[in-house]
Amino acid sequence: MKAAKHILPIIVIAQFCCTSLWFAGNGIMSDLIANFGLSAGALGHLTSAVQFGFILGTLSFAIFTITDRFSPSKVFLSCALVGALFNLGICLNANSYASMLILRFLTGFFLAGIYPVGMKIAADHFDKNLNKSLGFLVGALVLGTAFPHLAKDLTASLPWKAVIVSTSFLAAFGGILLFILVPDGPYRRPGKQLKLSAFFDVFSHRNFRSAAFGYIGHMWELYAFWAFVPVILKSYFGPDNPFSLSSLSFSIIAIGGIACVLGGFLAQRKGNKKVAFAALLSSCICCLLSPLAFELSSEFVFLGFLLFWGMVVIMDSPLFSAMVAQNAAPEIKGTALTIVNCIGFAITIVSIQVLTFLQDMLDPSLLYMVLGIGPLIGLWSLSKFKTSNT
């Protein structure tokens, strides 16, 4: 059964709009530090608060099989609207560091009803071309994640609150758009009752485990790299940076969206496993070579290295998600995607906090080698994925 032509573009647009909530705080981090007297470590803690909220959200959604028992479009809309409201709360002048942590946590909690649910909706509409469809979808996530950096640059003459207001508006718009134009998909198999054992049952399949732990290894690197892109740039350029930090950060993160789409098309010909393995290996090499990159005398070669890293660090993500979805029972597909997201994002908190802890102990050029641990584990797990045609 072929999905209507408008379905994928609408899901992609909605995903972009709603995931702009994710790094809304990161895009204005320097303003938050200046206006609320925060320490430099606030970057890691506020980013981790979103991740922690997302983890508890995905854990709750998975345990109660929310996306399999209820209409995914309704879940997406509800979470988009509530997430937008908590994101908007950052604009309150009475905020303290503690209240901002809570607001970012709650924003992350409701992002659990956006990112994995968007993938579930795509999986309900697309079967054979799922890897390509998820390539577009994760590409939209990347652009949404990078957008606050661009919004900061575009609204430089406006108060910092403009970034928060614009991302909240986009999220509400995206949720409404998807709810109106995207019905439940033909491949959806609703769960008829609460099934708490589904959280554990999904890991009984060998290929599911291989894909899941490959994704988890990839996640150790991904969000820590994204969160620390501005720090990497500051470490290399110092106070005399001739470029716009926000524009560079946006470009390095956003280029991954192109890589996701490219990876989806390549996987159509080469198979999910081969393309995911190549991307994960490439990003692992970037981690290990990062100390040498800081020694580069050419600013443009250094930026080229970061742009390449920004591509390969995310290219494998939709392919892992496709392998997870294709190796889960149809009636718990949404739960399976949510569980893997939950565990993967739990790992991001650890890696972000590890970098935050080591930031004052290691030379900046050595810090990012730590990120190579995850891809190495992911490569080992992916090597055990068995298939005759990918």
N, C-alpha and C positions, 0 to 999 in steps of 0.2 A: 504494500500500500504506500503510495507516494504522498508525502506531506505537501500542503499548499505552499506555493513559492514564498509567501510573506512570512511563514512561521519562523524560519531561521533568522532572517534579518531582525525581526521584532525581538526574539529572545536575545540576540547579540546586543541590540541597542539597550534593552532593559538591563542586561547584565552589566554593561558599561556604566549606565547611569547609577545603578544601585551600588556597585562596588567602589564608586568614587568615595563612599563613606570610609573606606578602609584606612587610607593614609591621609585623611583630612587633617588630623592632628600633626602628622609629620610634615605636611606642606607648609605649616605655619609654626613649626617648632621654635624657631628663633624668636618669634613674636610672643609665644607663650612663655618662654624662658624670661624674656625681658619684662613682660607685663605682670607676671605672677611671681617673679623672683625664684624661678625653678633652677635646679642645678643642671649641669651638663648631662648627668645620668638620666634625666627625665626622658630623653629620647628612647632609651631601651625600656624603661618602665612603662611609659605610656603606650608604646608599641606592643609590649607584652600584655598589657591590660586588654587590648583589643583581641589579641590572640587567645588569651585565657577565656574571655567572654565567648569567643567563637567555639572554643573547645567544649565548654559547658553547654553551650547551645546545641552543638552537633551531638553531644552525648545524650542530652535530653531528647532531641528529635529522634535519635537512633533507638534509644531504649523503648520509647513509646511509639516507634514506627510511624511518626507523624506524616511523613511525605508519602507513605504507602497507603495510609488509611484515609487521608483527606485529599481534596483536590489540590495538586501542587500549585496551580495558578493562584488559588485563594491564599495558600500559605505564603507564597512569594509576595503578594500584595500586602498582606497584614504585616509581614516582617519589614518590608520596605518602608511603610508608613511609620511604624513604631521606631525603627532604626533611625529614620530621618529626624524624628523628634528628639531622640537622645543625642544625636550628633549636634543638633541645634542648641542643645543645652550648654555647649562649650562657650557660647556667646555671652552667658550671664556674667556680669561684672563681679558678682559675689562669690564666684568659684574659688575654691582652694585647690591645692594639689590633690588632696584626697577626693574631692568631688569630681575633679577632672578624670582621675583614675576610674571612679565609679561610672561616669558617663561614657568613657571609652570602652569599659568592660561591657556595659549594656548595649552599646552600639555593636560590639563584636558578637554578643549573644544573638542578636537578631540578624546579623549577617549569615548566621547558620541557616536561616530560612531563605537565603538569596543565592549564594554561590552553589552549594551542593544541590539545592532544589532546582536551580537553573539547569544544571547538568541532568538531573532526573527528568525534567520537562523535555530536554533535547533527546534523551534516550527513549522517551515515550513516543517521540515523533519520527526518529531516525533509527534504523536498525543496521542495514548493511554499510552505510556511510557514516557510522557514528564517529570514527576517528577524525574524519574531516570536519564534521559538525562541531565536535568538541574543540577542535583546533580553533575555529572561529570564536567559540564561546570563551575559551580560556584566553584567547587574544583580547577579547572584550574586557575580561577581568584585569589583564595587564594594563590596558589603556585606562581603565577606571582607577586602578591603583596608582598609576602615574599622574592622573589628571590633577590632583591637588597641587603638585609642583608647578604644573603649567598654569593653573588658576592663580597661584601666588604671583607668578611672573606677569600674567595678564592684568592683574588687579593691583600692581605695585603702588599705584597712586591712590588706592582706596584703603580703608581700614582692613586689618587682617580678618575681621569677621566676615568679609565678603566671600572668602573661600569657604567658610563653614555654611553660610546661607546658600551659596550656589550648589554645593554638594548635597545638602539636604533637599533642595528643590529638585535636583536631578533624580535623587533616589525616589522621591514621591512620584515624579513623572514616570519613571521607569516601571514602578510597580503597577500603576494604573494602566499604562500602555499594554503591558503583558497581559494583565487580567482581562482587558477588553478584547484583545485581538488574538490571544492564543488559548484555544480550548484544550481540554485534556486530550492527550495523544492516543492514537489507535493501538499502540503497543503497551499501554498502561494496564497493569493487572493489579487492581486495588486489593490491599490486604483486608480481609473481612473481619479480623479481630486482632486485639492486642496480642503480640507474640514476643514476649520478653527474651525468649531464647534466640531470636533472630540475630541479636548482637553477637552471639558466639558461633552460631551455625555457619555464618558466611565463611569463616576461616577453615572449615573442614575441607575445602577444595584446594588442591595443591597449587594450581595455577593462580587462583585468587590470592593465596598467601604470597606467592612470588611477586605478583604485580603490586600488591599492597605494600610489601616491605621495600620494593624498589621505589615506590612513590614516597614512602616515609623517609628513605635515605635522601632522596631529592629535596624533600622539604627542609631537612636540616640546613641545607645551604641557601635555599631560595629567599625566604623572608629576611634572614639575617643579612644577606647581600643587599637586598632592596632597602632595608632600613639604614644600612651603613653606607650607601652610595654617597650621600652628601659628606659623610665623614672621610671616606676614601678621597674624594675630590679635595677637601680641605687639607688633608694630610699631604697630598702631592703638590698642590699649588701654593699652599701657605696663604698668608694675608694678601698677597699680590695677585690674586686670581683675575686674569683679564676677561674671563667669561662669566656669564650669569649662572650661578650655582643652581638655581631652580630650573633653568632651561636644560642644563646638562643632566641634572638628575632625572628630569622628565624623559629626555631622549634615551638615556641608558636603560631606564625601566621600560619605556613604551616600545622600544624596538623589539622587545620580546614578543609583543603582540603579532608582529609580522612573522616572527620565527614560529609561533604556534600555528598560524595558518599554513606556512610553508611545510612544517612538520606533518600536518594533517594530510596534505597532498602527497608528500613523499611516502607516508605510510600506506597510502592507497596502492602504491607500486612495490614498495620494499617490505612492508609489514610493520606493525607497531613495535615489535620487539627490537628489530634491527635499528630503526630510527631512534627509538628511545635510548637504546644502549649507546649509540654514537653520540647523542646529545649529552647524556650523563657523563660519559667518558671525557668529552670535551670540556664540560664545566669543571670536572675534577682536575683536569690538567691546568685550567685557569687558576684554581685555588692554589695548586702547588707551585705555579710559576709567578704568583702575585708578588713575592718579594723582588723578583727580577724586574717586574713592571715598574715598581717605584724607582728603579735606578735608570729608567729610560730618560734620555735627555730631551727627546722630542715630545712636546705636549700632544701633538696630533697622533703620534704612534701610541702614546699612553691612552688617549681617548678612544682610539681604534680598538685597543685591547679591551677596554671596559664595554664598548658597544658590542663586541663579539661575545664577551662574557654575558652581557645582558640578553643576548639572543639564546645562547645554549643553556643558560641557567633555567629557562622556562619551557623550552621547546618540547621537552619530554612530558610535561605535565598532562596535557590532554590525552596523550597516548597511554599513559598509565591509567588515567580515568576510564578510557575506553576499554582497556584490558580488564579493569576491575568490574565494570558494568557487564561486559560480555561473559564474565565467569561467575556471575551471581544469578541466582534463581530470579525469574521475572517478577514474582510477587514481593520480593524483598530487595529489588534493585536499588530503590531510593535509599533504603536503610544501609545497604552495603556501601554506597557512595558516601553517605553521611558518616558512617563508622570510620572509613579510611581517612576522610577529611579530618575527623576528630583527632585521631592518633597522629596524623601528619602535622597538624597545627600545634598539638601538644609539644612535639619535637621542636617546633620553631621557637617556643618560649625558652627552651633550654639553650638552644644555640645563640639566640639574641642575648640572653643573660650571661652566657659564657663570654661572648665578645665584650659585653659591657664590663664584666669583671676583669677581663684581661687587658682592657683598653689602656689602663694606667700602668700596667706591668710589663707589656711587651712593646718593642719597637713597632710602629704602625705598619711597616713593611712586612712584618712576620705574622701579624694578627690573623690574616685571612686564610692562612694555610690550614687553620683549624676547621674551616668549612669543608675541607676535602674529605673529612671522616665520613660524612653522610653519603656522598656519591660513591665512595669505595664500598660501603655496605650495600648500597642500592645496586651496584653493578654485580656484586656477588649473588644477591637475591634474584636479580633479573636473569642471570645465567641459568637458573634452575627452571625458568618458564618453558614449558614444553608445548610445542605446536608444530603441526606438519606443514602449515602454509604461511606463517609469519615469522 
